[in-house]
Amino acid sequence: MSKRQFIIYDLEATCWRSPKPRQVEIIEIGAVKVNEKLEIIDEFCEFILPIVHPKIDRFCTKLTSITQEDVDPADNFNVVVQRFEEWMSPQAAPTALLSWGEFDKRQFAADARLHNMELNWLKYWACMQSHYSKYKGAKNQIGLKNALKLEGLEFNGTQHRAIEDARNMAELFIKVAKPMKII
């Protein structure tokens, strides 16, 4: 069995500017695989076609830059998650999943329920935001852009695009994993 690997991921989901709550679904998975030597070894990025509300709202496109044209040719959640799991290959190495905030874990679980799937690997998840905020002694959760700034890094790319957010989190992770004693 090889050494540990870290999957630093982010999700984007359907969204609306609306007072009434709607069921949101994942429309993009972006992830970066980092090995124990703190090297980025691979990336994963795929759109997902939502089924409950298949039309992407203008507000959502404005926020995420994800369009109807991006998701229309995409596969459903169960197909994309199968590819994500194969890409992660958690059976090949002890795998820890990290996201910024709790939303990403909750949304994976919600979409798994919607599609009648078991995501056993999700139990190896940790909230990078909460660990980083504690490490910094912050009373409140620190946002990703501020965390990057605190570490002398800049946000690169488009905010609210899963792969861009995951890349930025990976850069932050690489910088703080040793001082935070994760590695």
MDAnalysis code that builds the backbone (N, CA, C; Angstrom):
import MDAnalysis as mda
import numpy as np

u = mda.Universe.empty(549, n_residues=183, atom_resindex=np.repeat(np.arange(183), 3), trajectory=True)
u.add_TopologyAttr("name", ["N", "CA", "C"] * 183)
u.add_TopologyAttr("resid", np.arange(1, 184))
u.add_TopologyAttr("resname", ["MET", "SER", "LYS", "ARG", "GLN", "PHE", "ILE", "ILE", "TYR", "ASP", "LEU", "GLU", "ALA", "THR", "CYS", "TRP", "ARG", "SER", "PRO", "LYS", "PRO", "ARG", "GLN", "VAL", "GLU", "ILE", "ILE", "GLU", "ILE", "GLY", "ALA", "VAL", "LYS", "VAL", "ASN", "GLU", "LYS", "LEU", "GLU", "ILE", "ILE", "ASP", "GLU", "PHE", "CYS", "GLU", "PHE", "ILE", "LEU", "PRO", "ILE", "VAL", "HIS", "PRO", "LYS", "ILE", "ASP", "ARG", "PHE", "CYS", "THR", "LYS", "LEU", "THR", "SER", "ILE", "THR", "GLN", "GLU", "ASP", "VAL", "ASP", "PRO", "ALA", "ASP", "ASN", "PHE", "ASN", "VAL", "VAL", "VAL", "GLN", "ARG", "PHE", "GLU", "GLU", "TRP", "MET", "SER", "PRO", "GLN", "ALA", "ALA", "PRO", "THR", "ALA", "LEU", "LEU", "SER", "TRP", "GLY", "GLU", "PHE", "ASP", "LYS", "ARG", "GLN", "PHE", "ALA", "ALA", "ASP", "ALA", "ARG", "LEU", "HIS", "ASN", "MET", "GLU", "LEU", "ASN", "TRP", "LEU", "LYS", "TYR", "TRP", "ALA", "CYS", "MET", "GLN", "SER", "HIS", "TYR", "SER", "LYS", "TYR", "LYS", "GLY", "ALA", "LYS", "ASN", "GLN", "ILE", "GLY", "LEU", "LYS", "ASN", "ALA", "LEU", "LYS", "LEU", "GLU", "GLY", "LEU", "GLU", "PHE", "ASN", "GLY", "THR", "GLN", "HIS", "ARG", "ALA", "ILE", "GLU", "ASP", "ALA", "ARG", "ASN", "MET", "ALA", "GLU", "LEU", "PHE", "ILE", "LYS", "VAL", "ALA", "LYS", "PRO", "MET", "LYS", "ILE", "ILE"])
u.atoms.positions = np.array([
    [0.840, -1.190, 0.000],
    [0.000, 0.000, 0.000],
    [0.883, 1.250, 0.000],
    [0.557, 2.186, -0.859],
    [1.395, 3.389, -0.926],
    [1.055, 4.363, 0.199],
    [1.834, 5.401, 0.255],
    [1.668, 6.400, 1.308],
    [0.338, 7.133, 1.152],
    [0.020, 7.912, 2.178],
    [-1.241, 8.663, 2.173],
    [-1.348, 9.620, 0.993],
    [-2.594, 9.866, 0.612],
    [-2.865, 10.899, -0.380],
    [-3.972, 11.797, 0.151],
    [-3.968, 13.020, -0.327],
    [-4.950, 14.013, 0.103],
    [-5.728, 14.473, -1.122],
    [-7.039, 14.387, -1.025],
    [-7.908, 14.857, -2.100],
    [-8.521, 16.169, -1.614],
    [-8.090, 17.256, -2.215],
    [-8.584, 18.577, -1.836],
    [-9.607, 18.948, -2.893],
    [-10.876, 19.041, -2.463],
    [-11.932, 19.181, -3.463],
    [-12.887, 20.325, -3.128],
    [-13.608, 20.723, -4.159],
    [-14.649, 21.732, -4.019],
    [-15.788, 21.350, -4.951],
    [-16.989, 21.746, -4.551],
    [-18.179, 21.488, -5.365],
    [-18.862, 22.802, -5.687],
    [-19.491, 22.849, -6.827],
    [-20.423, 23.932, -7.132],
    [-21.784, 23.272, -7.307],
    [-22.824, 23.999, -6.921],
    [-24.170, 23.436, -6.955],
    [-25.145, 24.435, -7.567],
    [-26.288, 23.913, -7.971],
    [-27.337, 24.785, -8.497],
    [-27.682, 25.821, -7.433],
    [-28.024, 27.024, -7.879],
    [-28.354, 28.087, -6.932],
    [-29.281, 29.101, -7.594],
    [-30.010, 29.810, -6.749],
    [-30.967, 30.810, -7.197],
    [-30.939, 31.969, -6.225],
    [-31.352, 33.129, -6.681],
    [-31.605, 34.226, -5.760],
    [-33.107, 34.172, -5.537],
    [-33.511, 33.452, -4.496],
    [-34.930, 33.196, -4.279],
    [-35.198, 33.030, -2.795],
    [-36.320, 33.590, -2.311],
    [-36.634, 33.450, -0.884],
    [-37.045, 32.023, -0.512],
    [-37.622, 31.281, -1.473],
    [-38.052, 29.919, -1.111],
    [-36.937, 28.916, -1.377],
    [-36.656, 28.072, -0.394],
    [-35.559, 27.114, -0.550],
    [-35.876, 26.064, -1.618],
    [-34.886, 25.688, -2.353],
    [-35.020, 24.638, -3.368],
    [-33.930, 23.615, -3.120],
    [-34.186, 22.416, -3.593],
    [-33.176, 21.365, -3.463],
    [-32.032, 21.656, -4.424],
    [-30.828, 21.813, -3.867],
    [-29.666, 22.077, -4.719],
    [-28.980, 20.767, -5.074],
    [-28.298, 20.779, -6.213],
    [-27.561, 19.607, -6.673],
    [-26.189, 20.035, -7.151],
    [-25.241, 19.145, -7.033],
    [-23.880, 19.400, -7.497],
    [-23.883, 19.519, -9.023],
    [-23.198, 20.563, -9.516],
    [-23.056, 20.719, -10.966],
    [-21.579, 20.696, -11.402],
    [-20.666, 20.733, -10.438],
    [-19.249, 20.607, -10.779],
    [-18.480, 20.028, -9.594],
    [-17.596, 19.087, -9.892],
    [-16.636, 18.573, -8.910],
    [-15.254, 18.975, -9.422],
    [-14.507, 19.635, -8.552],
    [-13.119, 19.958, -8.869],
    [-12.258, 19.427, -7.733],
    [-11.174, 18.733, -8.058],
    [-10.342, 18.150, -7.008],
    [-8.878, 18.104, -7.441],
    [-8.016, 18.195, -6.446],
    [-6.576, 18.111, -6.658],
    [-6.047, 17.009, -5.741],
    [-5.223, 16.137, -6.314],
    [-4.627, 15.036, -5.532],
    [-3.213, 15.454, -5.144],
    [-2.936, 15.411, -3.832],
    [-1.630, 15.788, -3.299],
    [-1.062, 14.571, -2.577],
    [0.211, 14.260, -2.849],
    [0.822, 13.112, -2.174],
    [1.441, 13.539, -0.839],
    [2.018, 12.567, -0.137],
    [2.574, 12.822, 1.189],
    [3.807, 13.724, 1.151],
    [4.429, 13.841, -0.032],
    [5.573, 14.743, -0.176],
    [5.101, 16.168, -0.473],
    [3.779, 16.374, -0.419],
    [3.146, 17.669, -0.694],
    [3.366, 18.116, -2.136],
    [3.241, 17.148, -3.036],
    [3.313, 17.442, -4.468],
    [1.939, 17.208, -5.068],
    [1.543, 18.118, -5.958],
    [0.279, 17.922, -6.689],
    [0.560, 16.867, -7.751],
    [-0.235, 15.794, -7.717],
    [0.037, 14.717, -8.677],
    [-1.059, 14.557, -9.732],
    [-2.237, 15.143, -9.495],
    [-3.295, 15.007, -10.498],
    [-4.444, 15.945, -10.171],
    [-5.322, 16.132, -11.159],
    [-6.524, 16.949, -10.989],
    [-7.718, 16.222, -11.576],
    [-8.889, 16.563, -11.062],
    [-10.146, 16.025, -11.573],
    [-11.117, 17.181, -11.692],
    [-11.770, 17.312, -12.824],
    [-12.775, 18.357, -12.981],
    [-13.839, 17.882, -13.954],
    [-15.079, 17.808, -13.468],
    [-16.185, 17.423, -14.344],
    [-17.452, 18.149, -13.937],
    [-18.239, 18.475, -14.961],
    [-19.579, 19.022, -14.724],
    [-20.544, 17.869, -14.536],
    [-21.676, 18.173, -13.903],
    [-22.723, 17.176, -13.663],
    [-24.047, 17.769, -14.119],
    [-24.838, 16.978, -14.812],
    [-26.172, 17.404, -15.230],
    [-27.139, 17.223, -14.061],
    [-27.726, 18.314, -13.546],
    [-28.681, 18.169, -12.439],
    [-29.998, 17.574, -12.940],
    [-30.713, 16.858, -12.080],
    [-31.977, 16.227, -12.503],
    [-33.210, 16.856, -11.861],
    [-33.083, 17.393, -10.649],
    [-34.254, 17.962, -9.968],
    [-34.641, 19.303, -10.600],
    [-33.670, 20.176, -10.760],
    [-33.846, 21.467, -11.445],
    [-32.788, 21.534, -12.544],
    [-33.089, 20.947, -13.720],
    [-32.060, 20.822, -14.756],
    [-31.653, 22.137, -15.428],
    [-32.420, 23.196, -15.231],
    [-32.079, 24.480, -15.858],
    [-31.213, 25.312, -14.915],
    [-30.073, 25.763, -15.407],
    [-29.158, 26.597, -14.614],
    [-29.707, 28.023, -14.603],
    [-29.935, 28.538, -13.413],
    [-30.469, 29.889, -13.249],
    [-29.410, 30.943, -13.613],
    [-29.874, 32.091, -14.128],
    [-28.939, 33.181, -14.489],
    [-28.092, 33.596, -13.294],
    [-28.711, 33.633, -12.107],
    [-27.972, 33.988, -10.885],
    [-26.807, 33.019, -10.667],
    [-27.061, 31.744, -10.880],
    [-26.045, 30.705, -10.688],
    [-24.898, 30.881, -11.682],
    [-25.236, 31.173, -12.937],
    [-24.211, 31.406, -13.954],
    [-23.384, 32.632, -13.595],
    [-24.066, 33.677, -13.110],
    [-23.355, 34.903, -12.729],
    [-22.378, 34.623, -11.573],
    [-22.815, 33.809, -10.600],
    [-21.994, 33.492, -9.433],
    [-20.830, 32.558, -9.783],
    [-21.116, 31.511, -10.549],
    [-20.138, 30.436, -10.765],
    [-19.467, 30.468, -12.130],
    [-20.047, 31.176, -13.072],
    [-19.654, 31.203, -14.491],
    [-20.020, 29.897, -15.206],
    [-20.739, 29.000, -14.534],
    [-21.163, 27.732, -15.140],
    [-22.473, 27.967, -15.897],
    [-22.489, 27.546, -17.163],
    [-23.650, 27.794, -18.023],
    [-24.421, 26.497, -18.304],
    [-25.597, 26.674, -18.894],
    [-26.404, 25.534, -19.332],
    [-25.604, 24.689, -20.327],
    [-24.845, 25.363, -21.181],
    [-24.038, 24.664, -22.191],
    [-22.950, 23.803, -21.535],
    [-22.500, 24.190, -20.344],
    [-21.511, 23.383, -19.623],
    [-22.118, 22.085, -19.110],
    [-23.333, 22.166, -18.566],
    [-23.918, 20.985, -17.909],
    [-24.742, 20.093, -18.848],
    [-25.297, 20.665, -19.924],
    [-26.146, 19.858, -20.821],
    [-25.480, 18.583, -21.333],
    [-24.221, 18.634, -21.790],
    [-23.600, 17.397, -22.277],
    [-23.025, 16.526, -21.149],
    [-23.093, 16.988, -19.913],
    [-22.487, 16.268, -18.793],
    [-23.301, 15.037, -18.402],
    [-22.642, 14.123, -17.711],
    [-23.321, 12.930, -17.196],
    [-24.007, 13.246, -15.876],
    [-24.881, 12.326, -15.451],
    [-25.551, 12.467, -14.154],
    [-24.554, 12.221, -13.014],
    [-24.984, 12.591, -11.808],
    [-24.183, 12.478, -10.594],
    [-23.567, 11.088, -10.428],
    [-24.387, 10.041, -10.544],
    [-23.884, 8.683, -10.263],
    [-22.746, 8.283, -11.200],
    [-22.808, 8.698, -12.458],
    [-21.762, 8.360, -13.436],
    [-20.479, 9.145, -13.133],
    [-20.630, 10.451, -12.886],
    [-19.465, 11.299, -12.620],
    [-18.799, 10.892, -11.298],
    [-19.598, 10.599, -10.291],
    [-19.031, 10.209, -8.990],
    [-18.291, 8.876, -9.101],
    [-18.785, 7.997, -9.941],
    [-18.074, 6.730, -10.189],
    [-16.680, 7.016, -10.757],
    [-16.612, 7.941, -11.720],
    [-15.303, 8.310, -12.300],
    [-14.422, 9.004, -11.259],
    [-15.044, 9.841, -10.423],
    [-14.311, 10.535, -9.357],
    [-13.692, 9.523, -8.393],
    [-14.489, 8.532, -8.028],
    [-14.015, 7.487, -7.114],
    [-12.859, 6.695, -7.743],
    [-12.991, 6.364, -9.026],
    [-11.914, 5.651, -9.721],
    [-10.653, 6.518, -9.765],
    [-10.825, 7.816, -10.019],
    [-9.692, 8.744, -10.060],
    [-9.008, 8.828, -8.693],
    [-9.814, 8.914, -7.636],
    [-9.245, 8.976, -6.279],
    [-8.508, 7.702, -5.942],
    [-9.053, 6.578, -6.345],
    [-8.617, 5.229, -6.008],
    [-8.237, 5.099, -4.526],
    [-9.239, 5.265, -3.645],
    [-8.979, 5.200, -2.203],
    [-8.472, 3.833, -1.731],
    [-8.684, 2.785, -2.529],
    [-8.184, 1.459, -2.150],
    [-6.676, 1.349, -2.389],
    [-6.110, 2.250, -3.194],
    [-4.683, 2.180, -3.521],
    [-3.797, 2.848, -2.461],
    [-4.370, 3.794, -1.725],
    [-3.587, 4.512, -0.716],
    [-4.547, 5.093, 0.320],
    [-4.125, 5.147, 1.595],
    [-4.965, 5.808, 2.595],
    [-5.273, 7.227, 2.111],
    [-6.553, 7.557, 2.053],
    [-6.998, 8.794, 1.420],
    [-7.761, 9.668, 2.408],
    [-7.351, 10.932, 2.472],
    [-8.086, 11.916, 3.272],
    [-8.680, 12.941, 2.319],
    [-9.964, 13.228, 2.483],
    [-10.625, 14.248, 1.682],
    [-10.719, 15.526, 2.499],
    [-10.442, 16.653, 1.856],
    [-10.510, 17.948, 2.536],
    [-11.283, 18.923, 1.670],
    [-12.176, 19.674, 2.311],
    [-12.869, 20.753, 1.611],
    [-12.894, 21.964, 2.528],
    [-13.252, 23.109, 1.968],
    [-13.295, 24.351, 2.735],
    [-14.724, 24.543, 3.192],
    [-15.005, 24.202, 4.434],
    [-16.362, 24.315, 4.965],
    [-17.099, 22.990, 4.887],
    [-18.261, 22.956, 5.549],
    [-19.044, 21.725, 5.669],
    [-19.951, 21.471, 4.467],
    [-20.251, 22.524, 3.704],
    [-21.211, 22.407, 2.602],
    [-20.866, 21.237, 1.679],
    [-19.594, 21.132, 1.319],
    [-19.187, 20.153, 0.312],
    [-19.433, 18.707, 0.755],
    [-19.216, 18.423, 2.028],
    [-19.498, 17.077, 2.527],
    [-21.007, 16.830, 2.576],
    [-21.742, 17.811, 3.109],
    [-23.207, 17.666, 3.202],
    [-23.834, 17.495, 1.820],
    [-23.328, 18.245, 0.837],
    [-23.908, 18.169, -0.504],
    [-23.593, 16.840, -1.177],
    [-22.389, 16.321, -0.981],
    [-22.072, 14.978, -1.499],
    [-23.057, 13.964, -0.905],
    [-23.289, 14.056, 0.406],
    [-24.196, 13.116, 1.087],
    [-25.626, 13.270, 0.569],
    [-26.076, 14.500, 0.377],
    [-27.450, 14.758, -0.102],
    [-27.635, 14.210, -1.521],
    [-26.665, 14.464, -2.407],
    [-26.783, 13.974, -3.777],
    [-26.672, 12.445, -3.824],
    [-25.867, 11.876, -2.943],
    [-25.763, 10.413, -2.870],
    [-27.122, 9.812, -2.481],
    [-27.799, 10.445, -1.502],
    [-29.144, 9.969, -1.118],
    [-30.109, 10.087, -2.297],
    [-30.075, 11.209, -2.986],
    [-30.954, 11.441, -4.138],
    [-30.755, 10.363, -5.198],
    [-29.530, 9.893, -5.375],
    [-29.205, 8.904, -6.407],
    [-29.036, 7.490, -5.837],
    [-29.443, 7.315, -4.570],
    [-29.376, 5.982, -3.934],
    [-27.978, 5.380, -3.990],
    [-26.995, 6.171, -3.581],
    [-25.611, 5.710, -3.633],
    [-24.983, 5.738, -2.252],
    [-24.003, 4.883, -2.056],
    [-23.180, 4.882, -0.847],
    [-21.835, 5.493, -1.200],
    [-21.410, 6.491, -0.437],
    [-20.085, 7.080, -0.658],
    [-19.242, 6.782, 0.578],
    [-18.743, 5.560, 0.678],
    [-18.005, 5.140, 1.868],
    [-16.763, 5.988, 2.123],
    [-16.139, 6.470, 1.063],
    [-14.926, 7.277, 1.194],
    [-15.187, 8.619, 1.862],
    [-16.444, 9.054, 1.913],
    [-16.768, 10.360, 2.507],
    [-16.506, 10.382, 4.018],
    [-16.412, 9.215, 4.636],
    [-16.147, 9.184, 6.080],
    [-14.704, 9.599, 6.408],
    [-13.856, 9.695, 5.390],
    [-12.466, 10.125, 5.597],
    [-12.289, 11.604, 5.253],
    [-13.337, 12.388, 5.503],
    [-13.378, 13.813, 5.187],
    [-12.994, 14.652, 6.400],
    [-12.353, 15.779, 6.138],
    [-12.068, 16.754, 7.191],
    [-12.314, 18.157, 6.638],
    [-12.693, 19.060, 7.521],
    [-12.953, 20.447, 7.135],
    [-11.659, 21.251, 7.262],
    [-11.070, 21.568, 6.133],
    [-9.818, 22.317, 6.119],
    [-10.007, 23.709, 6.730],
    [-11.166, 24.316, 6.494],
    [-11.433, 25.656, 7.019],
    [-11.414, 25.657, 8.543],
    [-12.076, 24.701, 9.131],
    [-12.153, 24.650, 10.588],
    [-10.780, 24.362, 11.201],
    [-10.023, 23.429, 10.613],
    [-8.681, 23.134, 11.123],
    [-7.751, 24.336, 10.965],
    [-7.842, 25.006, 9.825],
    [-6.984, 26.169, 9.588],
    [-7.355, 27.308, 10.544],
    [-8.640, 27.548, 10.723],
    [-9.093, 28.628, 11.613],
    [-8.632, 28.382, 13.047],
    [-8.717, 27.122, 13.501],
    [-8.225, 26.765, 14.848],
    [-6.718, 26.974, 14.938],
    [-6.017, 26.548, 13.911],
    [-4.562, 26.693, 13.845],
    [-4.166, 28.161, 13.990],
    [-4.955, 29.056, 13.385],
    [-4.664, 30.483, 13.434],
    [-5.211, 31.135, 14.709],
    [-5.937, 30.370, 15.530],
    [-6.506, 30.917, 16.758],
    [-7.638, 31.897, 16.495],
    [-8.309, 31.750, 15.373],
    [-9.398, 32.673, 14.996],
    [-10.686, 32.320, 15.743],
    [-11.431, 33.341, 16.145],
    [-12.723, 33.116, 16.814],
    [-13.774, 32.689, 15.793],
    [-13.681, 33.238, 14.590],
    [-14.624, 32.895, 13.511],
    [-13.887, 32.135, 12.414],
    [-14.679, 31.477, 11.563],
    [-14.093, 30.751, 10.428],
    [-13.439, 31.750, 9.474],
    [-12.277, 31.404, 8.967],
    [-11.556, 32.257, 8.028],
    [-11.922, 31.825, 6.607],
    [-12.228, 32.800, 5.758],
    [-12.545, 32.510, 4.358],
    [-11.298, 32.108, 3.599],
    [-11.475, 31.413, 2.499],
    [-10.346, 30.909, 1.708],
    [-9.443, 32.039, 1.221],
    [-10.027, 33.108, 0.677],
    [-9.209, 34.214, 0.166],
    [-8.363, 34.831, 1.278],
    [-8.958, 34.997, 2.466],
    [-8.212, 35.553, 3.600],
    [-7.132, 34.602, 4.081],
    [-7.431, 33.312, 4.095],
    [-6.440, 32.311, 4.506],
    [-5.232, 32.367, 3.562],
    [-5.506, 32.446, 2.275],
    [-4.422, 32.538, 1.297],
    [-3.581, 33.783, 1.572],
    [-4.256, 34.923, 1.800],
    [-3.566, 36.192, 2.083],
    [-2.693, 36.068, 3.323],
    [-3.248, 35.444, 4.373],
    [-2.498, 35.270, 5.621],
    [-1.210, 34.471, 5.397],
    [-1.217, 33.610, 4.390],
    [-0.047, 32.775, 4.106],
    [0.814, 33.358, 2.984],
    [0.512, 34.589, 2.571],
    [1.307, 35.234, 1.522],
    [1.009, 34.702, 0.128],
    [-0.165, 34.108, -0.038],
    [-0.563, 33.564, -1.340],
    [-1.712, 34.400, -1.898],
    [-1.895, 34.332, -3.205],
    [-3.010, 35.036, -3.829],
    [-3.951, 34.041, -4.468],
    [-5.248, 34.383, -4.468],
    [-6.225, 33.529, -5.151],
    [-5.983, 33.636, -6.649],
    [-5.814, 32.501, -7.295],
    [-5.644, 32.474, -8.749],
    [-6.881, 31.866, -9.393],
    [-7.330, 32.465, -10.492],
    [-8.450, 31.898, -11.238],
    [-9.775, 32.538, -10.894],
    [-10.839, 31.850, -11.258],
    [-12.210, 32.321, -11.084],
    [-12.778, 31.753, -9.795],
    [-13.232, 32.645, -8.897],
    [-13.862, 32.170, -7.665],
    [-15.174, 31.470, -7.999],
    [-15.550, 30.509, -7.185],
    [-16.782, 29.731, -7.358],
    [-16.761, 28.882, -8.628],
    [-15.574, 28.460, -9.011],
    [-15.424, 27.385, -9.970],
    [-14.702, 26.314, -9.178],
    [-15.272, 25.132, -9.139],
    [-14.775, 24.082, -8.252],
    [-13.282, 23.790, -8.447],
    [-12.842, 23.667, -9.692],
    [-11.441, 23.309, -9.911],
    [-10.520, 24.446, -9.481],
    [-10.919, 25.681, -9.708],
    [-10.091, 26.831, -9.310],
    [-10.002, 26.918, -7.790],
    [-11.132, 26.753, -7.109],
    [-11.136, 26.775, -5.643],
    [-10.280, 25.628, -5.093],
    [-10.391, 24.442, -5.699],
    [-9.608, 23.284, -5.251],
    [-8.106, 23.534, -5.450],
    [-7.733, 24.136, -6.571],
    [-6.311, 24.437, -6.816],
    [-5.775, 25.402, -5.762],
    [-6.559, 26.414, -5.436],
    [-6.130, 27.389, -4.431],
    [-6.034, 26.745, -3.051],
    [-7.005, 25.889, -2.714],
    [-6.949, 25.168, -1.436],
    [-5.716, 24.267, -1.384],
    [-5.395, 23.633, -2.510],
    [-4.225, 22.748, -2.564],
    [-2.944, 23.545, -2.306],
    [-2.839, 24.732, -2.892],
    [-1.665, 25.587, -2.656],
    [-1.552, 25.936, -1.173],
    [-2.678, 26.280, -0.582],
    [-2.711, 26.602, 0.850],
    [-2.321, 25.367, 1.675],
    [-2.892, 24.221, 1.337],
    [-2.609, 22.969, 2.043],
    [-1.115, 22.655, 2.008],
    [-0.514, 22.784, 0.830],
    [0.913, 22.500, 0.666],
    [1.747, 23.410, 1.575],
    [1.315, 24.653, 1.706],
    [2.055, 25.623, 2.523],
    [1.895, 25.355, 4.029],
    [0.716, 24.912, 4.463],
    [0.468, 24.813, 5.909],
    [0.432, 23.393, 6.476],
    [0.508, 22.377, 5.622],
    [0.397, 20.988, 6.108],
    [1.447, 20.643, 7.147],
    [2.690, 21.069, 6.920],
    [3.751, 20.772, 7.897],
    [3.602, 21.601, 9.164],
    [3.470, 22.941, 9.063],
    [3.297, 23.710, 10.310],
    [2.051, 23.295, 11.116],
    [0.998, 22.835, 10.401],
    [-0.210, 22.396, 11.108],
    [-0.081, 20.957, 11.611],
    [1.068, 20.330, 11.305],
    [1.345, 18.943, 11.716],
    [0.357, 17.927, 11.119],
    [-0.123, 18.215, 9.910],
    [-0.960, 17.253, 9.182],
    [-0.026, 16.179, 8.625],
    [1.184, 16.638, 8.274],
    [2.203, 15.710, 7.754],
    [3.427, 15.832, 8.636],
])
